[in-house]
Amino acid sequence: LELLQEFKKEILFTDLTFEFVSSFDNYLQSKGYHLNTIAKHMKHLKRYINLAINKDLFDLHRYPFRKYKIKYMESKRTHLTPEELEQLESLNLRGRRTLQRTLDMFLFSCYTGLRFSDIVSITRENFLIIDDKVWLIYSSIKTDVNVRLPLFLLFDGKSLPIYERYKNNPWTLFDMPASSNSNVNKQLRRICKMANIDKKVSFHTARHTNATLLLYNGANITTVQKLLGHKSVRTTEIYSNIMDMTV
């Protein structure tokens, strides 16, 4: 909405033509947005024009997306190799509390596949003891899918010592404000530099690492789908061909 308002202060349904959509695309390109980011904004715009058609607010014959095609680029998903993961695991950050928490969150996500939005929301109530084993059970904020993770089984239970260190925090597990994804990404770049990892790493890299290494270690793709909380196995399939080592 903000971008549309920057582009044109007041927009009527009669303004929404092929020419308008193409000009908005050019405007987003001129602001330096990535092709996939432009595609995301166009999908939102298309969704609301479709809704307007369904509500008889917009004439179907004037549908601007009949001629305009939303363009995507295959995005390169960065993941860490087992060796790079070991470099992070053995990194000594004694005395650097904030960086240590960021590293612990990132590693926890590598072992569990949690998104940033979920990792900053989980509390001790999400951890259940079933038959003397620790499970993490939560509903994904993004997809509302219920996910059940056997922490004692995944990656040889490497997430458990991290859980033990933080489990007495009063609110969320890592006691991290939900708005600080960009700050965490900046800290991760520092951490990776210290660990001699020459890769563009963001917090979401942990989720890609989790999926890739599970498949590499022989996990069934539908099992990985359940562990990641994907609604469709097609989403999970993007990981099945990105690790040369499996060949």
FENZIGI-V828995 format. One record per backbone hydrogen bond with DSSP energy under -0.5 kcal/mol. NH is the residue of the N-H (numbers start at 1). CO is the residue of the C=O. If there is no record, write none. Layout:
nh | co
NH | CO
NH | CO
This chain:
nh | co
5 | 1
6 | 2
7 | 3
8 | 4
15 | 12
16 | 12
16 | 13
17 | 15
21 | 17
22 | 18
23 | 19
24 | 20
25 | 21
26 | 22
27 | 23
28 | 24
29 | 25
30 | 26
31 | 27
32 | 29
33 | 28
37 | 34
38 | 34
39 | 35
40 | 36
41 | 37
42 | 38
43 | 39
44 | 40
45 | 41
46 | 42
47 | 43
48 | 44
49 | 45
50 | 46
51 | 47
52 | 48
53 | 49
54 | 50
55 | 51
56 | 53
57 | 52
58 | 52
62 | 59
63 | 60
66 | 63
67 | 64
68 | 64
69 | 67
77 | 75
78 | 76
85 | 81
86 | 82
87 | 83
88 | 84
89 | 85
90 | 86
91 | 88
93 | 91
96 | 93
97 | 95
100 | 96
101 | 97
102 | 98
103 | 99
104 | 100
105 | 101
106 | 102
107 | 103
108 | 104
109 | 105
110 | 106
111 | 107
112 | 108
113 | 109
119 | 115
120 | 116
121 | 118
122 | 118
126 | 123
127 | 124
128 | 126
128 | 135
130 | 128
130 | 133
133 | 130
135 | 128
136 | 149
137 | 126
137 | 135
138 | 147
140 | 138
140 | 145
144 | 140
147 | 138
149 | 136
150 | 148
151 | 134
151 | 149
152 | 134
153 | 150
154 | 150
156 | 153
157 | 154
158 | 154
158 | 155
160 | 157
161 | 157
162 | 158
163 | 159
164 | 160
165 | 161
166 | 162
167 | 163
169 | 166
173 | 122
180 | 177
184 | 180
185 | 181
186 | 182
187 | 183
188 | 184
189 | 185
190 | 186
191 | 187
192 | 188
193 | 189
194 | 190
195 | 191
196 | 193
197 | 192
198 | 196
199 | 197
201 | 199
205 | 202
206 | 203
207 | 203
208 | 204
209 | 205
210 | 206
211 | 207
212 | 208
213 | 209
214 | 210
215 | 211
216 | 212
217 | 213
218 | 215
219 | 214
224 | 220
225 | 221
226 | 222
227 | 223
228 | 224
229 | 225
230 | 225
235 | 232
236 | 232
237 | 233
238 | 235
239 | 236
240 | 237
242 | 239
244 | 242
246 | 243
247 | 243
247 | 244
